[in-house]
């Protein structure tokens, strides 16, 4: 641990000290003396810190914890450090990340769910209170260099546009001096929506040229660390590496997936038994614990049809390749530390998953995860999936594996991601490696800990106090407890004796070896789900001091103990902003019902050429409605080519573009069908208007419509779109004017990115009655009225 120093660090920024000595008239005067300027540094001996957080990796996935996915670099770190086999997360990504970066429970810092379903309630508003300064800011204000790479899913959804505000972004209020990564829950590994700081950037290579996000993030992290040590060798760094792997889409080069050919043909039931046996051999679970049963909602492998078995096996091969590929790049990062001769003095956390493995891919898995998530799982029949078997993991896919594999990846526990009641959703294997600070090598630690315990551990290792004031605001105490006491004492009594859990109504409480839990909803059941009242949920009771896996429910044998723990859960829930419980999903997706701000309101929106990387929340919603897209373009003498405006990508979206000077419109329905309407007349050189009118059929959601194309008010084309996507096109693709970032909606563009050959002056999106225009033109007066109305 770093030595304490004389600097008063409880108030941040550290107040400047005014000079109180003699002021002379002439600097040459012998009595002229001032103390030298000293750069801000943490206490002597403060280590570098590297926190690696993987995504959607269950306890039983990594070979370091007995899993089938080879992770030799994580194993190497474990051999040189410690494995924690009772470390816990919150069961969901945004909450875990906010808790990790603040040292507070997720409801305490406003992250009771993901940002996209934030409500006005304090525990669920996705807003980080200014009384809970993040760890990175505390470290930076104490003299650390700070950088984040990868996923940031803590920005309130109404603040994710290129205009911010950036208070919740990593380089805004997050405390990181450098950020390279993506904002949101997931991104396409081949076509990521990247930011450097707060500026959108595009990858320098295409997938065909070998691009993959995990490699890109690793290169950037290595470059930053090398530069930091080259220029500030005496200054420690805090690097947060959160690659977004292995969250869906499961994208990985084919040769990595092919390494697992045939290794999952036995199915998920047998795989669980194999993992369980290896876990006992490794000692990451006790020799006498029991493998929990597969829930009846998850099909047995023996009931799977012969047609589906090879499809499902390939899904798992792709996932395993993805995790091994991620481990490979972690190894490159660790090798860079070794080459810089700083590995011994770097405190490394590898948290193998921000929650349990994900069961959000449906019971049969999917080629495009947006289909089952939005109610269109029926599109992907066995025949459909079989035809695309060889494409899984590639640029054409947006795939996710079946629930059965997620359950197996959480061996030996019950349930999965989102289910905060059971260890399958919350227990994640964790490695701590710090040769200078930890004497033990290759040992296991079994003290109960939670992700909120990481921040106070880092502060203790750095010799830094928890700040009482940051930027003039009094801080709430960190709610985590340092894990440092256990580093060199395997028998140390655990210091976290109580921890509550809650996610979407799934609830649990740990207290002195006992757990009381209740599962309220099932993660793969989406849509209009009739849920039981909270008071009707059935609680279970486990003595985890003797029942490691929560296999034996003791609720009937010990009703008084269950009652005590239920009451304790309610006390903790009151303390940490968990109440009111909120199990709504569809309602919370509507900002008006949820009570959160909307970036775009009304039924008309004006965009301008060059605007891009606009998330779906940055665009007026015209799904399931009639609408019109009108653009003013300047066409060069050589003719019009490329994108006028596009939204979405390979797995769903639309594009209004020009091909051989003629207007075209393509609607991409989940990547299953592409409806293309072509104009018959060219857009002449000069300034002209191109318009697309979509007459929605009506009669409910996801219906079709008639598309009409116009040039300067004259109809030049008409056609049909038979079906539309009702909710969202993508979790990561964007809307762009004059080009298309990310993956392409259509392969009909003449060049990568589809940049328009001329200029796009402006685009107006109008919905419902505002889309009606008898002359199919927007006059300058009409556009002026719109501009004034939007001020």
C-alpha positions in Angstrom: 0.0 0.0 0.0 1.1 3.5 -0.6 2.5 5.5 2.3 0.4 8.3 3.8 1.6 11.8 3.1 1.2 15.2 4.6 -1.1 16.6 1.9 -4.6 17.3 3.0 -6.6 15.3 0.3 -10.1 15.2 1.8 -11.1 18.3 -0.1 -10.8 18.1 -3.9 -9.5 19.8 -5.8 -6.7 20.3 -3.3 -6.9 24.0 -2.3 -4.1 26.1 -3.5 -1.8 27.4 -0.7 -1.1 31.1 -0.8 2.5 32.3 -0.3 3.0 33.8 3.2 6.7 34.6 3.1 8.6 37.8 2.5 7.9 39.7 -0.7 10.9 41.5 -2.0 11.1 44.3 -4.5 13.9 42.8 -6.7 14.1 39.2 -7.7 17.9 39.4 -7.3 17.5 40.2 -3.6 19.2 37.4 -1.7 16.1 37.2 0.6 13.9 36.4 -2.4 12.8 32.8 -2.1 9.7 30.8 -3.1 9.0 27.1 -2.8 9.4 25.3 -6.1 6.4 24.4 -8.1 5.5 20.8 -7.6 3.3 18.8 -9.9 0.4 17.1 -8.2 1.1 13.5 -7.4 -0.5 10.8 -5.2 1.3 9.5 -2.2 4.7 7.8 -2.8 4.2 4.2 -3.7 0.7 4.6 -5.2 0.4 1.9 -7.9 -0.7 2.1 -11.5 -4.3 0.7 -11.7 -5.8 -1.3 -14.5 -9.5 -2.4 -14.2 -10.7 -4.8 -16.9 -14.4 -5.4 -17.1 -15.8 -7.9 -19.5 -19.4 -8.0 -20.6 -22.1 -10.7 -20.2 -19.6 -13.4 -19.1 -21.0 -15.9 -16.7 -19.2 -17.5 -13.8 -18.8 -20.8 -15.7 -17.5 -19.4 -19.0 -13.8 -18.7 -18.6 -11.4 -21.5 -18.3 -9.9 -19.7 -15.2 -13.1 -20.7 -13.4 -13.6 -24.1 -15.1 -15.4 -22.9 -18.3 -15.0 -24.2 -21.8 -13.8 -20.9 -23.3 -10.0 -20.8 -23.3 -8.7 -17.8 -21.5 -5.0 -18.5 -21.0 -4.0 -14.9 -20.3 -6.6 -14.5 -17.6 -5.4 -17.8 -16.1 -1.8 -16.4 -16.2 -2.9 -13.4 -14.2 -4.7 -15.7 -11.7 -1.5 -17.8 -11.3 0.4 -14.7 -10.4 -2.4 -13.3 -8.1 -5.7 -14.2 -6.6 -9.0 -15.6 -7.7 -12.2 -14.3 -5.9 -14.9 -16.9 -6.2 -17.6 -15.0 -4.2 -17.5 -11.6 -6.0 -20.8 -10.1 -7.1 -22.3 -7.6 -9.6 -25.7 -6.1 -9.9 -27.0 -8.5 -12.7 -27.1 -5.7 -15.3 -24.6 -3.6 -17.2 -25.3 0.1 -16.5 -26.0 -0.5 -12.8 -22.8 -2.6 -12.4 -20.7 0.0 -14.2 -22.0 3.0 -12.2 -21.5 1.0 -9.0 -18.0 0.0 -10.0 -16.9 3.6 -10.8 -18.4 5.2 -7.7 -18.1 2.6 -4.9 -21.8 3.1 -4.2 -24.8 0.8 -4.7 -26.5 1.3 -8.1 -29.7 2.7 -6.8 -27.7 5.2 -4.7 -26.2 6.6 -7.9 -29.5 6.6 -9.9 -28.9 3.5 -11.9 -31.6 1.0 -10.9 -31.8 -0.1 -14.6 -30.3 0.7 -17.9 -30.3 4.3 -19.0 -32.9 3.7 -21.8 -35.6 3.0 -19.2 -34.8 5.7 -16.7 -37.6 7.2 -14.7 -38.0 10.3 -12.5 -37.5 8.3 -9.3 -34.1 9.0 -7.6 -32.9 5.4 -7.7 -33.8 5.0 -11.4 -33.2 8.4 -13.1 -29.7 7.5 -14.5 -28.3 10.7 -13.2 -25.1 10.5 -11.1 -25.6 12.7 -8.0 -22.9 15.3 -7.5 -22.6 14.0 -4.0 -21.0 10.8 -5.3 -17.9 11.7 -7.2 -16.7 8.9 -9.4 -13.4 7.2 -8.7 -11.6 8.4 -11.8 -12.3 12.0 -10.8 -11.0 11.4 -7.3 -7.8 9.8 -8.7 -7.3 12.5 -11.3 -7.6 15.2 -8.6 -5.0 13.4 -6.6 -2.5 13.3 -9.4 -3.3 10.2 -11.4 -3.5 10.1 -15.2 -6.8 8.6 -16.2 -8.2 6.9 -19.4 -11.1 4.8 -20.4 -11.4 2.4 -23.3 -14.5 0.7 -24.5 -18.1 0.7 -23.3 -19.8 3.6 -21.5 -23.4 2.8 -20.7 -23.9 5.4 -18.0 -24.9 8.5 -20.0 -28.5 9.5 -19.6 -30.2 8.7 -22.9 -31.3 12.2 -23.6 -27.6 13.4 -23.3 -26.2 10.9 -25.9 -26.3 13.2 -28.9 -23.2 15.0 -30.3 -24.4 18.1 -28.5 -24.2 16.5 -25.0 -24.2 18.0 -22.5 -21.2 15.9 -21.6 -21.4 16.0 -17.8 -21.9 12.2 -17.7 -19.5 11.3 -20.4 -16.1 9.8 -19.4 -14.2 13.0 -20.3 -16.9 15.3 -19.0 -17.9 14.6 -15.5 -16.5 11.1 -15.4 -13.0 12.1 -14.4 -11.2 10.5 -17.4 -8.7 12.6 -19.3 -9.0 10.4 -22.3 -11.8 8.2 -23.7 -11.9 6.0 -26.8 -15.0 3.8 -27.0 -18.7 3.8 -27.5 -21.7 5.2 -25.7 -24.5 2.7 -25.1 -25.3 -0.9 -24.1 -23.7 -2.6 -27.1 -22.1 -1.9 -30.5 -21.3 -3.7 -33.7 -17.8 -5.1 -33.3 -17.2 -4.8 -37.1 -18.8 -1.3 -37.5 -18.7 0.4 -34.0 -20.1 3.8 -33.2 -16.9 5.2 -31.8 -16.0 8.4 -29.9 -12.7 9.9 -29.1 -13.4 12.1 -26.1 -16.8 13.5 -27.3 -16.0 13.6 -31.0 -17.4 10.8 -33.3 -14.7 9.0 -35.1 -14.7 6.2 -37.7 -12.4 3.2 -37.7 -9.4 3.4 -40.0 -10.0 0.0 -41.4 -13.0 -1.9 -42.8 -14.0 -5.4 -41.6 -12.6 -6.7 -45.0 -9.3 -5.1 -44.1 -9.3 -7.0 -40.7 -10.9 -4.5 -38.4 -12.4 -5.6 -35.1 -13.3 -3.4 -32.2 -11.5 -5.4 -29.5 -8.2 -5.1 -31.4 -8.7 -1.4 -32.0 -9.4 -0.7 -28.3 -6.3 -2.7 -27.2 -4.1 -0.8 -29.6 -5.4 2.5 -28.4 -5.0 1.5 -24.7 -1.4 0.3 -25.3 -0.5 3.5 -27.2 -2.0 5.7 -24.4 -0.1 3.8 -21.6 3.2 3.9 -23.5 2.8 7.6 -24.1 1.8 8.2 -20.4 4.9 6.4 -19.2 7.2 8.1 -21.8 6.1 11.5 -20.7 5.1 11.1 -17.1 7.1 8.1 -15.8 6.7 9.2 -12.2 3.0 9.6 -12.4 0.7 6.5 -11.9 -2.2 5.8 -14.2 -5.8 4.6 -13.8 -6.9 2.7 -16.9 -10.4 1.4 -17.3 -10.6 -1.2 -20.1 -14.2 -2.3 -20.8 -14.2 -3.8 -24.3 -17.9 -4.6 -24.7 -17.0 -8.2 -25.3 -18.7 -10.7 -25.0 -22.0 -8.8 -25.2 -24.1 -9.5 -28.2 -23.7 -9.2 -31.1 -21.2 -12.1 -30.9 -18.8 -11.0 -33.5 -15.5 -12.6 -34.0 -13.2 -13.7 -36.9 -14.2 -17.1 -38.2 -10.9 -18.8 -37.4 -11.4 -18.1 -33.7 -14.9 -19.6 -33.7 -13.7 -22.6 -35.8 -11.2 -23.5 -33.0 -14.3 -24.9 -31.2 -15.7 -26.9 -34.0 -17.6 -29.9 -32.6 -16.8 -29.0 -28.9 -20.5 -28.2 -28.0 -22.3 -30.9 -29.9 -23.0 -32.6 -26.6 -25.4 -29.8 -25.7 -25.8 -27.5 -22.7 -26.9 -30.1 -20.2 -23.8 -32.2 -20.6 -21.7 -29.1 -20.8 -22.9 -28.0 -17.4 -21.8 -31.3 -15.9 -18.4 -30.9 -17.5 -17.9 -27.4 -16.3 -19.1 -28.4 -12.8 -16.5 -31.2 -12.6 -13.6 -28.8 -13.7 -14.7 -26.2 -11.2 -14.3 -28.7 -8.4 -10.9 -29.8 -9.7 -9.8 -26.1 -9.8 -11.2 -25.5 -6.3 -13.2 -22.5 -7.4 -16.3 -24.2 -5.8 -16.3 -26.6 -2.8 -15.9 -30.3 -3.5 -19.2 -31.1 -1.7 -21.5 -28.5 -3.4 -24.4 -29.5 -5.7 -25.1 -28.6 -9.3 -28.4 -26.7 -9.4 -31.2 -28.0 -11.6 -32.1 -26.5 -15.0 -35.4 -24.6 -14.7 -38.3 -26.2 -16.6 -38.6 -23.1 -18.8 -35.3 -23.9 -20.4 -35.6 -26.9 -22.8 -33.5 -30.0 -22.2 -30.9 -30.6 -24.9 -32.5 -34.0 -25.7 -35.7 -32.3 -26.7 -34.0 -30.1 -29.4 -34.7 -31.2 -32.9 -32.0 -32.6 -35.1 -32.4 -29.6 -37.4 -31.7 -27.1 -34.6 -28.8 -28.8 -32.8 -26.1 -27.8 -35.3 -27.4 -24.3 -35.3 -27.3 -24.0 -31.6 -23.9 -25.7 -31.3 -22.5 -23.1 -33.8 -23.9 -20.3 -31.7 -21.8 -21.5 -28.7 -18.7 -22.0 -30.9 -18.9 -18.4 -32.0 -19.4 -17.2 -28.4 -16.4 -19.3 -27.1 -14.3 -17.9 -29.9 -15.3 -14.4 -29.1 -14.3 -14.8 -25.4 -10.9 -16.4 -26.3 -10.3 -13.7 -28.9 -11.0 -11.1 -26.1 -8.6 -12.9 -23.8 -5.9 -12.8 -26.5 -6.1 -9.0 -26.6 -6.1 -8.7 -22.8 -2.8 -10.7 -23.1 -1.5 -8.1 -25.5 -2.3 -5.4 -23.0 -0.6 -7.2 -20.2 2.4 -7.9 -22.4 2.7 -4.2 -23.0 2.9 -3.6 -19.2 5.5 -6.2 -18.9 7.6 -4.6 -21.7 7.4 -1.3 -19.9 8.6 -3.1 -16.7 5.6 -1.8 -14.8 3.5 -5.0 -14.4 4.9 -5.7 -10.9 3.7 -2.3 -9.7 0.2 -2.3 -11.4 -2.9 -3.3 -9.5 -5.0 -5.2 -12.0 -8.6 -6.2 -11.5 -10.1 -8.6 -14.1 -13.9 -8.7 -13.5 -15.1 -11.5 -15.7 -18.5 -10.1 -16.5 -20.6 -7.2 -15.5 -23.4 -9.7 -14.7 -24.2 -13.3 -15.4 -24.3 -14.7 -19.0 -27.1 -13.1 -21.1 -30.4 -15.0 -21.7 -31.7 -12.2 -23.9 -31.1 -14.1 -27.1 -34.4 -16.1 -26.8 -34.8 -19.9 -26.3 -33.5 -20.7 -29.8 -30.9 -17.9 -30.2 -31.0 -15.5 -33.1 -29.2 -14.3 -36.2 -30.4 -10.7 -35.5 -31.0 -10.1 -31.8 -33.2 -7.1 -32.6 -35.9 -9.4 -34.0 -36.7 -11.3 -30.8 -36.1 -8.2 -28.6 -38.9 -6.4 -30.5 -41.3 -9.2 -30.9 -40.3 -10.7 -34.2 -38.6 -14.0 -33.2 -41.0 -15.9 -35.5 -39.1 -14.5 -38.5 -36.1 -16.6 -37.7 -37.3 -20.1 -38.4 -35.0 -23.2 -38.3 -34.8 -23.0 -42.1 -33.9 -19.3 -41.9 -31.1 -19.9 -39.3 -29.8 -23.0 -41.2 -29.3 -20.9 -44.4 -27.2 -18.4 -42.4 -25.3 -20.8 -40.2 -22.0 -20.0 -41.8 -22.6 -16.3 -41.4 -22.9 -16.3 -37.6 -20.3 -14.1 -36.0 -19.6 -12.3 -39.3 -20.4 -8.8 -40.6 -23.8 -9.9 -42.0 -25.0 -11.1 -38.5 -26.0 -9.5 -35.3 -26.2 -12.8 -33.4 -26.9 -14.0 -29.9 -26.9 -17.5 -28.4 -29.8 -19.4 -26.9 -30.9 -19.3 -23.3 -29.6 -22.8 -22.7 -26.0 -21.8 -23.3 -26.4 -18.7 -21.0 -27.6 -21.0 -18.3 -24.6 -23.3 -18.8 -22.2 -20.4 -18.8 -23.5 -19.6 -15.3 -22.7 -23.0 -13.9 -23.1 -24.1 -11.2 -25.8 -21.5 -10.3 -29.4 -20.9 -11.1 -30.6 -18.3 -13.6 -28.8 -15.6 -15.6 -28.3 -11.9 -16.3 -31.1 -9.6 -15.1 -32.0 -12.1 -12.3 -30.5 -10.4 -9.3 -32.1 -12.8 -6.9 -29.8 -15.7 -7.7 -26.0 -16.1 -8.1 -26.4 -17.0 -11.8 -27.2 -13.3 -12.3 -24.7 -11.8 -9.9 -21.7 -14.0 -9.2 -18.7 -13.2 -11.4 -15.3 -14.7 -11.2 -12.7 -12.0 -10.5 -8.9 -11.9 -10.6 -6.7 -9.5 -8.6 -3.0 -9.3 -9.7 -0.5 -7.0 -8.0 2.9 -8.6 -7.4 4.2 -5.7 -5.3 1.2 -5.6 -3.0 0.1 -9.2 -2.9 2.5 -11.9 -1.6 0.3 -14.9 -2.5 0.4 -16.5 -5.9 -2.3 -18.6 -7.4 -4.5 -18.6 -4.4 -8.3 -18.4 -4.0 -10.1 -16.0 -1.8 -13.7 -16.7 -0.7 -14.7 -13.6 1.2 -18.1 -12.3 0.0 -17.6 -9.1 -2.0 -19.5 -6.8 -4.3 -18.5 -4.6 -7.2 -18.8 -1.5 -5.0 -15.8 -2.8 -3.1 -13.4 -2.1 -5.9 -13.2 1.7 -5.5 -12.3 1.7 -1.8 -9.7 -1.0 -2.5 -8.0 1.1 -5.1 -8.1 4.2 -2.8 -6.5 2.2 0.0 -3.8 0.8 -2.2 -3.0 4.3 -3.4 -2.9 5.7 0.2 -5.8 8.1 -0.6 -8.7 9.0 1.6 -12.3 9.1 0.5 -12.9 12.8 -0.2 -15.4 14.7 2.0 -15.8 17.5 -0.5 -15.4 17.5 -4.3 -15.8 20.7 -6.3 -17.3 22.3 -3.2 -20.0 19.6 -2.8 -20.1 17.5 0.4 -19.8 13.8 -0.6 -21.8 10.9 0.6 -19.6 8.1 2.1 -18.5 5.3 -0.2 -20.7 2.3 0.5 -18.2 -0.3 -0.5 -15.6 -1.9 1.8 -11.9 -2.4 0.8 -10.9 -5.9 -0.2 -7.2 -5.2 0.7 -7.5 -6.9 4.1 -7.9 -10.2 2.2 -5.0 -9.8 -0.1 -2.4 -11.5 2.2 -4.7 -13.2 4.6 -6.8 -16.0 3.1 -8.5 -16.7 6.4 -9.5 -13.1 7.2 -13.0 -12.6 8.3 -15.1 -11.1 5.5 -15.9 -7.5 6.0 -19.0 -7.4 3.8 -21.6 -9.1 5.8 -24.7 -7.6 4.2 -25.6 -6.8 0.6 -28.9 -6.3 -1.1 -29.7 -7.0 -4.7 -32.6 -5.8 -7.0 -33.2 -5.7 -10.7 -36.6 -5.3 -12.4 -38.3 -6.7 -9.3 -35.9 -9.6 -8.9 -34.7 -9.2 -5.3 -32.2 -10.8 -2.9 -30.3 -10.1 0.3 -27.1 -11.6 1.6 -26.5 -11.5 5.4 -23.9 -13.4 7.3 -24.0 -16.5 5.1 -27.7 -16.6 4.4 -29.5 -15.4 1.3 -33.2 -14.7 0.9 -34.3 -14.3 -2.8 -37.3 -13.9 -5.0 -37.4 -14.0 -8.8 -40.1 -11.7 -10.2 -39.6 -11.9 -13.9 -37.9 -14.0 -16.5 -35.4 -12.2 -18.8 -36.2 -13.9 -22.1 -40.0 -13.3 -21.8 -40.6 -10.0 -23.4 -43.6 -8.0 -24.7 -46.8 -7.5 -22.7 -46.1 -9.8 -19.8 -48.5 -10.2 -16.9 -46.4 -10.1 -13.8 -47.4 -11.1 -10.2 -47.8 -8.4 -7.6 -44.6 -7.9 -5.7 -46.2 -9.1 -2.5 -47.2 -12.3 -4.2 -43.7 -13.2 -5.2 -42.4 -16.4 -3.6 -39.3 -16.0 -1.6 -36.6 -18.7 -1.2 -34.1 -19.1 1.6 -30.6 -20.5 1.4 -27.8 -21.1 3.9 -24.9 -20.4 1.6 -22.4 -21.2 4.3 -23.2 -24.9 3.7 -25.2 -24.6 0.4 -22.7 -22.9 -2.0 -24.9 -22.9 -5.1 -28.3 -22.1 -3.6 -29.6 -25.6 -4.4 -31.7 -26.3 -1.3 -34.5 -23.9 -0.5 -35.0 -23.8 3.3 -37.9 -21.3 3.4 -40.4 -23.9 4.8 -37.9 -25.1 7.4 -36.9 -21.7 8.7 -39.8 -19.2 8.1 -38.6 -16.9 10.9 -35.2 -16.6 9.4 -36.8 -15.8 6.0 -39.0 -13.2 7.6 -35.9 -11.6 9.2 -34.1 -11.4 5.9 -37.1 -10.0 4.1 -37.4 -7.3 6.6 -33.7 -6.6 6.3 -34.0 -6.4 2.5 -36.7 -3.7 3.0 -34.5 -1.7 5.4 -31.6 -1.8 2.9 -34.0 -0.9 0.0 -35.2 2.1 1.9 -31.6 3.2 2.7 -30.4 2.9 -0.8 -33.2 4.4 -3.0 -34.5 1.0 -4.2 -38.1 2.0 -3.6 -40.5 2.3 -5.3 -40.0 -1.1 -7.0 -40.6 -0.7 -10.7 -41.0 -3.8 -13.0 -42.4 -1.9 -16.0 -40.5 -2.2 -19.3 -42.7 -1.0 -22.1 -44.0 1.9 -20.1 -40.5 3.0 -19.1 -39.5 3.0 -22.7 -41.9 5.9 -23.2 -40.2 9.1 -21.9 -43.5 10.8 -21.2 -44.7 8.0 -19.0 -41.3 7.5 -17.4 -40.8 11.2 -16.6 -37.4 11.7 -18.2 -36.5 14.4 -20.7 -36.8 13.9 -24.5 -34.2 15.4 -26.7 -36.6 15.6 -29.7 -40.2 16.6 -29.3 -43.1 17.2 -31.8 -43.7 15.9 -35.3 -41.1 17.9 -37.4 -37.3 18.0 -37.3 -34.8 19.8 -39.4 -31.3 18.4 -40.0 -28.3 19.7 -41.9 -25.6 18.2 -44.1 -22.7 16.7 -42.2 -24.7 15.8 -39.1 -24.1 12.2 -38.1 -23.9 9.6 -35.4 -27.3 10.7 -34.3 -28.8 8.0 -32.0 -32.5 7.0 -32.4 -33.3 9.1 -29.4 -31.9 12.1 -31.4 -34.4 11.6 -34.2 -38.1 12.4 -34.2 -40.0 9.1 -33.9 -42.0 8.3 -37.1 -42.3 4.5 -36.7 -45.8 3.1 -37.3 -46.9 6.4 -38.8 -47.1 8.2 -42.1 -44.2 10.5 -42.7 -42.2 12.4 -45.3 -38.4 13.0 -45.8 -37.6 16.1 -47.8 -34.0 17.1 -48.7 -32.5 20.0 -50.5 -29.4 18.8 -52.4 -26.8 20.4 -54.6 -25.9 18.1 -57.5 -22.6 18.5 -59.3 -22.4 18.3 -63.1 -21.1 14.7 -62.8 -24.4 13.7 -61.3 -25.8 12.6 -57.9 -24.5 9.5 -56.1 -24.7 8.4 -52.5 -26.6 8.8 -49.3 -28.8 11.8 -48.7 -30.0 10.6 -45.3 -29.9 7.1 -43.7 -30.8 5.5 -40.4 -29.9 2.1 -39.1 -27.7 -0.5 -40.8 -27.4 -4.1 -42.0 -29.8 -5.5 -39.5 -32.6 -2.9 -39.9 -33.1 0.7 -41.1 -33.8 2.9 -44.2 -31.9 5.0 -46.6 -32.8 7.8 -49.1 -30.0 8.0 -51.6 -29.1 8.6 -55.2 -27.8 6.0 -57.7 -26.8 7.0 -61.2 -28.4 10.4 -60.4 -31.9 8.9 -59.7 -33.4 8.9 -56.3 -33.9 5.6 -54.5 -35.3 4.5 -51.1 -34.4 1.2 -49.4 -36.2 -0.1 -46.3 -34.3 -2.9 -44.6 -36.6 -5.1 -42.5 -34.5 -6.8 -39.8 -32.0 -7.8 -42.5 -34.6 -10.3 -43.7 -36.1 -8.3 -46.5 -35.0 -5.2 -48.3 -37.7 -3.2 -50.1 -36.2 -0.9 -52.7 -38.1 1.8 -54.6 -36.3 3.5 -57.5 -37.1 6.7 -59.2 -37.4 6.9 -63.0 -36.1 10.4 -63.5 -32.7 11.9 -62.7 -32.0 14.7 -60.2 -30.5 17.4 -62.5 -27.3 19.3 -61.7 -27.9 22.3 -59.4 -30.0 22.8 -56.3 -33.1 20.6 -56.1 -35.5 19.0 -53.6 -35.8 15.2 -53.2 -38.7 13.9 -51.3 -39.9 10.5 -50.0 -43.5 10.1 -48.7 -44.4 7.1 -46.7 -48.2 6.4 -46.5 -48.5 4.1 -43.6 -51.2 1.4 -44.0 -52.3 1.8 -40.3 -54.2 -0.8 -38.3 -51.5 -1.3 -35.7 -47.8 -1.7 -35.3 -45.3 -2.9 -37.8 -47.5 -2.6 -40.8 -46.4 -1.7 -44.3 -47.0 1.3 -46.5 -46.7 2.9 -49.9 -43.6 4.9 -50.8 -43.6 7.8 -53.3 -40.5 9.5 -54.6 -40.5 13.1 -55.8 -37.9 15.5 -57.5 -38.9 19.1 -57.2 -42.5 18.2 -56.5 -42.8 15.9 -59.5 -43.5 12.2 -58.8 -40.8 10.0 -60.1 -41.4 6.6 -58.4 -43.7 4.5 -56.3 -43.5 1.2 -54.5 -44.4 -0.9 -51.5 -42.8 -1.7 -48.2 -44.7 -4.7 -46.8 -43.6 -4.6 -43.2 -41.8 -2.1 -40.9 -39.9 -2.4 -37.7 -42.1 -1.1 -34.8 -39.7 -0.1 -32.1 -36.0 0.4 -32.7 -33.8 -0.3 -35.7 -30.7 -1.0 -33.6 -29.0 -0.5 -30.3 -26.0 1.2 -31.9 -26.5 2.2 -35.5 -27.2 5.9 -36.1 -28.8 8.5 -38.5 -26.4 10.3 -40.8 -26.9 13.1 -43.4 -24.9 13.0 -46.6 -23.1 9.7 -45.7 -23.8 6.5 -43.7 -21.6 5.7 -40.7 -21.5 2.1 -39.4 -22.9 -0.8 -41.4 -24.8 -0.1 -44.6 -28.6 -0.3 -44.9 -28.1 -1.5 -48.5 -25.2 -2.7 -50.6 -26.3 -0.4 -53.4 -24.0 2.4 -52.6 -21.1 3.1 -55.1 -18.5 3.4 -52.3 -17.9 2.5 -48.7 -19.8 5.0 -46.5 -21.9 6.1 -49.4 -20.8 9.8 -49.2 -23.0 12.0 -51.3 -21.3 13.3 -54.4 -22.7 16.8 -54.0 -24.0 18.7 -50.9 -27.0 18.1 -48.7 -28.1 21.5 -47.5 -30.9 20.3 -45.2 -33.3 17.5 -44.5 -36.8 17.8 -43.0 -38.5 14.9 -41.3 -42.3 15.4 -40.9 -44.8 13.0 -39.3 -48.5 12.5 -39.6 -50.4 15.6 -40.7 -47.2 17.6 -40.9 -46.1 15.2 -43.6 -49.0 16.2 -45.8 -48.0 18.6 -48.6 -50.2 19.1 -51.7 -47.3 20.3 -53.9 -44.8 17.9 -52.4 -42.3 20.7 -51.9 -41.1 22.7 -49.0 -40.9 26.4 -49.8 -38.3 28.7 -48.2 -41.1 30.3 -46.2 -42.2 26.9 -44.8 -38.6 26.0 -43.9 -38.2 29.3 -42.1 -41.3 28.7 -40.1 -40.0 25.3 -39.1 -36.6 26.8 -38.1 -38.3 29.5 -36.0 -40.6 27.0 -34.3 -37.7 24.8 -33.2 -35.8 27.6 -31.5 
